[in-house]
Amino acid sequence: MADKCIVAMVKPDLTDKVVDAAKVVGATGATIIDAAGTGAREAKTFFGLSLDIRTEVVLFLVKEDTVAPVLDAIRDAGHFHEPGTGIAFVLAVEAAIGIESQHRSRENSGS
């Protein structure tokens, strides 16, 4: 079965909840990267200075059959139904190394 990479841009105060929710439905872990960006909404200002809108990019490498439940968990835990809270998308993974041990440990745990 093919591997997929789920990329989620998450508010920093919700990252732990998003990762925990994704693990409950089958993700084996995540990589979290600090980031900043702009979106459809303009940056907020305070006395004329733009406030830095921080976000975290969370990467999940999952099997194809796990994509839908992990995306659902990310949406719910990250409050993605509210405007400006985050986005997530899925990328195909052509090849990967070093993940065999994650898949083996998942199989051995009965997950």
N, C-alpha and C positions, 0 to 999 in steps of 0.2 A: 504494500500500500504506500502511496506517495506521501512525502512529507510536505507540509505547508508552513509558511511563516506568517503569523498574525502580528501585525504592527498596530499598536494602540497608542494614541497620544492621550495621556491621562493627567488630570489635575493631581499635583503632588500629594495632597491630603487624602486622595482616594486610591493611590497606587497599591498600598498593602491590601486593601479590601478587594481590588480588582484581581490581584495575583492570587490571593487566597480563594476567591470564588472560582477562578479558572482552574486551580488545582483540584478543587472539589469535583469538577466535571471531567478531569482527565489530563490537564496540562501537567507536565512533570517539573516545570520550573520556568523561570523567566530571566531575561536580561533587562536591566533598567538603566536608561541613559538620561541624564539631565539635559534639558533642551529649553529653548525659547523660540517663540515664533509669532507670526501674525496670522489673523484669520479674517473672516468676513466682518467681524466687529472691530472697530478701531480700538487701539490701546487706550486704556483709561489714563487720565492725566491728574496730577495733583500740583496745584500752583504752577501750571504750565509745563511741568516736567512729565514726560511719559513714564508710566510705571512699567517695569519689566514684568510681563506676564509669563511666569514660569510654567513649564509643563514637563512631563517625563514621558519618554518613548519607552514603551514596554514591548519587548520582542518575545514571542512564544513560538517554539518549533514543535509542531504537533502533527500527528497522523491525520490523514484526510478525513477519516470518520469522526474525528474529535473537533473539527473546525466549528460546526454549527453550535454545539453546546458551549464551547469556549466563548464564541462570539456573543451568545446570549448572556452568559455570565458576566462578560466584560461590560456589555450594554447596561445590564441591571445594576451591577456594583458601581460602575462609573457614572451612573445617572445620565447616560448618553441621550436619553429622551428629552433632556433639558437643553435649551440652546447654549452653545458655547462651552460645553463641558468636555468634549473630546470627540475623536473619531477613531475608527479602527478599520483596517482593510487586510486582505489576505494576498500573499504572494506565493507563487509556485517556487519550489526549491528544486533546482536541477540536480544538485549533488550536495552531500554533507558528509563530514567525517567527525568522529568523536562522539557521536550520539548513540552508538550501539550499546554502550553501557547503560544509558538512561532507559532504552527500550527493554534491555534485559532485566534491570532492577524493577521496572514496572510489571513485567511478566512474572517475575519471581514473587512479587508482593500480592499477586492475584488481582491487580487493578485492570 
